[in-house]
Amino acid sequence: MCTLHLWYRVFPGKPVVFAGNRDENLDRAWDPPTRLVDTPRILGPRDRVAGGTWLGVNLDAGLLVTLANHEGTLAKGPSACSRGTIVLETLRHASADEARRFAEWVAPACKSYTLLIADAERAYVVDHAPGSTQTYRLLPGCHVITNARFRAPDDPKARRCLRRMEEVAREGDPGPNRLFRFLADHGRDSPDASPLCIHPDPGSRFGTSSASVIHLTPDRRLAGFWFAPGPPCSTPFASFHP
C-alpha cells in the first residue's frame, strides 16, 4: 500500500515536489538509492527480489517516475512484466511525454498499478487494470496516488492526504523537514482507511518500509533526494546525491 504525493508546479522554483511512503512486506530485501543505470543516469532504490525499482529519477532528463500497486494485486496471477521493471524502463526516456507514451504501450502486459510520471514541463498518471488503461495529464496543484484506482471517489485515505497537502501548499515552500513530518502521519478519517505511516499489526510483517522526498528544478536538475530506510515517524532521512 504505497502512497505518493505530488505538488506539481505549486512552489516557485520547484515544479516537482514529491513525497511518498512505500508499504511492503518488511522482510522483502532492497537496497537504498544508488546509481541504477549509467546511461542515462538513473538514481533510485533497488528491489533485490524482482529487480527494478518502485521509484527513481533520470538525472539527465530531470524525470521522476514512481508506481503504486493496486490493492490486492501483490500476488495475484501471472504477468508478462515486472512492475519494478516498468518504472526502470520508463525512466530511460528523455521527457515525461516520451515516458507516458511508453507506459501506455507496455501497460496491457502487466498487473494493475498506478504510475506517476513528472518533469518540469508535464506530469501524467497512467492508471492501469486489466482491460482498462487511463491516462491523466495533471494540472498544477496537489495530486495523490494510493492503492485504489486514481481519483476513486470512495477513497478516504486520498481525501485526507489531499487535505493535508493543501495545508502544506498554503504554508508556502516546504523544506524537506516539513515533508518528513508530513509523511509521518498516523491519523485516519475512517476506520476502514489505513494511516499514511503504517506499523505492522500483531503477527504481521507488512508496514511502511521506506519514505522518500524529491525536489526537481525548472532546468531539469535534481535539487534534493532524501530517503528514510524505515517508517518516517522514527527513521532519520539521509540525503542522496548522484
C-alpha positions in Angstrom: 0.0 0.0 0.0 2.2 2.9 -1.2 1.0 6.5 -1.0 2.5 9.0 -3.4 2.1 12.8 -3.2 3.0 15.3 -5.9 2.9 19.1 -5.5 3.1 20.0 -9.2 4.1 23.5 -10.1 2.8 24.7 -6.8 6.0 26.2 -5.4 8.2 28.8 -7.2 11.4 27.3 -8.5 10.3 23.8 -7.6 8.0 22.5 -10.3 8.2 18.9 -9.0 7.9 18.3 -5.2 7.3 14.7 -4.3 6.9 12.8 -1.0 6.0 9.2 -0.7 5.8 6.2 1.6 6.5 2.6 0.4 4.4 0.0 2.2 5.6 -3.6 1.7 6.4 -6.9 3.4 9.1 -5.8 5.8 11.2 -8.9 5.0 11.4 -8.1 1.3 15.1 -7.2 0.5 16.0 -3.9 -1.2 18.9 -1.5 -1.4 18.8 2.3 -0.7 19.1 4.8 -3.5 22.1 4.2 -5.8 23.0 4.6 -9.4 20.8 2.0 -11.1 21.8 2.8 -14.7 24.8 4.8 -16.0 23.3 5.9 -19.4 21.1 7.7 -18.8 22.0 8.3 -15.2 19.2 6.9 -13.1 19.1 7.2 -9.3 16.8 5.2 -7.1 16.4 2.3 -4.6 16.7 -1.3 -5.9 14.4 -4.2 -5.3 16.6 -7.2 -4.7 13.7 -9.7 -5.1 12.4 -8.9 -8.6 14.9 -6.3 -9.7 13.9 -2.8 -10.9 12.6 -0.2 -8.6 9.5 1.5 -7.3 10.9 5.0 -7.6 13.6 6.8 -9.5 14.9 10.0 -11.1 16.5 10.2 -14.5 19.2 12.7 -13.7 19.9 13.6 -17.3 16.3 14.4 -18.2 15.0 15.7 -14.8 12.3 13.0 -14.9 10.6 11.4 -11.9 8.8 8.0 -12.2 7.2 6.1 -9.4 4.5 3.4 -9.0 1.9 2.2 -6.6 0.4 -1.3 -6.9 -3.4 -1.6 -6.7 -4.7 -3.2 -3.6 -4.9 -7.0 -3.6 -2.6 -7.5 -6.6 0.7 -8.2 -5.0 0.5 -12.0 -5.5 -2.4 -12.2 -7.9 -1.8 -14.2 -11.1 1.0 -14.2 -13.7 2.2 -11.2 -15.5 4.4 -10.7 -18.6 6.4 -8.0 -16.9 7.6 -6.9 -13.5 6.1 -3.6 -12.2 9.5 -2.7 -10.9 10.9 -3.1 -14.4 8.2 -0.8 -15.8 9.5 2.0 -13.5 13.1 1.5 -14.6 12.3 1.2 -18.3 10.0 4.3 -18.2 12.8 6.2 -16.5 15.1 5.7 -19.6 13.1 8.2 -21.6 14.1 11.9 -22.2 10.9 13.6 -21.2 7.6 13.0 -19.4 5.8 12.9 -22.8 8.1 10.2 -24.1 7.8 8.2 -20.9 4.0 8.5 -20.9 3.8 7.0 -24.5 6.0 4.1 -23.4 3.9 3.5 -20.3 0.7 3.4 -22.2 2.2 0.9 -24.7 3.5 -1.5 -22.1 0.6 -1.4 -19.6 -1.6 -4.1 -21.2 1.1 -6.7 -20.4 1.2 -6.0 -16.7 -0.7 -6.3 -13.5 -2.7 -3.4 -12.0 -0.9 -0.3 -10.9 -0.9 3.5 -11.0 2.2 5.1 -12.5 3.3 8.7 -11.8 5.5 10.5 -14.4 6.7 14.1 -14.0 9.2 16.6 -15.2 9.3 20.4 -15.1 7.0 20.7 -18.2 4.5 17.8 -18.0 3.1 15.4 -15.4 1.0 12.3 -16.0 -0.7 9.5 -14.3 -1.1 6.2 -16.1 -3.7 4.1 -14.2 -3.9 0.5 -15.4 -6.0 -2.5 -14.6 -6.7 -5.5 -16.9 -8.8 -4.2 -19.8 -8.7 -0.6 -18.7 -5.8 1.8 -19.0 -6.5 5.5 -18.4 -4.1 8.4 -18.7 -4.5 11.7 -16.9 -2.5 14.8 -17.6 -2.0 16.6 -14.3 -2.6 20.3 -14.0 -0.7 22.4 -11.5 -1.8 21.5 -8.0 -1.8 18.7 -5.4 -2.2 15.1 -6.5 -2.2 11.9 -4.5 -1.9 8.2 -5.5 -2.9 5.4 -3.2 -3.6 1.7 -3.9 -7.0 2.5 -5.2 -7.8 3.5 -8.8 -6.7 7.1 -9.4 -9.3 9.6 -8.3 -11.6 6.9 -6.9 -14.5 8.8 -5.2 -14.6 6.4 -2.2 -11.0 6.7 -1.1 -10.9 8.2 2.4 -7.1 7.9 2.6 -6.7 10.0 -0.6 -9.1 12.6 0.7 -7.2 13.0 4.0 -3.9 13.2 2.1 -5.2 15.9 -0.3 -6.4 18.0 2.6 -3.1 17.8 4.3 -1.3 18.5 1.0 -3.3 21.7 0.6 -2.4 22.8 4.1 1.3 22.4 3.1 0.7 24.4 -0.1 -0.9 27.2 1.9 2.1 27.4 4.2 4.4 28.1 1.3 7.6 26.5 0.0 8.2 23.5 2.3 11.7 22.5 3.3 12.5 18.8 3.5 11.9 18.6 7.2 8.3 19.7 6.7 7.7 16.9 4.3 9.4 14.4 6.6 6.8 15.3 9.2 4.1 15.2 6.6 4.9 11.5 5.8 4.9 10.5 9.5 1.1 10.9 9.8 -0.7 8.2 11.8 -4.2 9.7 11.6 -7.1 8.3 9.7 -10.5 9.8 8.8 -12.3 6.4 8.6 -11.9 3.1 10.4 -11.7 1.5 7.0 -8.7 3.6 5.9 -5.1 2.9 6.6 -2.8 5.6 8.0 -0.1 7.1 5.9 2.7 5.7 8.1 1.8 2.1 8.7 3.1 -0.1 11.5 2.6 -3.9 11.5 -0.4 -5.4 13.3 0.5 -8.2 15.7 1.6 -11.2 13.7 2.0 -9.2 10.5 5.2 -8.1 8.7 3.5 -5.5 6.5 4.2 -1.9 7.1 5.9 1.3 5.8 9.4 0.1 4.8 10.8 3.4 3.5 10.0 7.0 2.6 11.3 9.5 0.0 11.2 13.2 -0.7 12.4 14.6 -4.0 12.6 18.1 -5.5 13.3 18.9 -9.2 14.2 22.3 -10.6 12.8 24.1 -13.7 16.0 23.4 -15.6 15.6 19.7 -15.1 18.1 19.2 -12.2 17.7 17.2 -9.0 17.5 19.7 -6.2 17.3 17.1 -3.5 16.6 13.3 -2.9 16.1 12.4 0.8 15.4 8.8 1.8 14.5 7.1 5.1 15.0 3.3 5.2 12.1 2.7 7.5 8.9 4.4 8.8 9.3 8.2 8.6 8.0 8.7 12.1 11.1 7.1 13.6 13.7 6.7 10.9 16.1 9.6 10.0 16.2 10.7 6.4 19.6 10.9 4.6 20.4 13.0 1.5 21.4 11.1 -1.6 23.4 12.6 -4.4 24.3 11.5 -7.9 
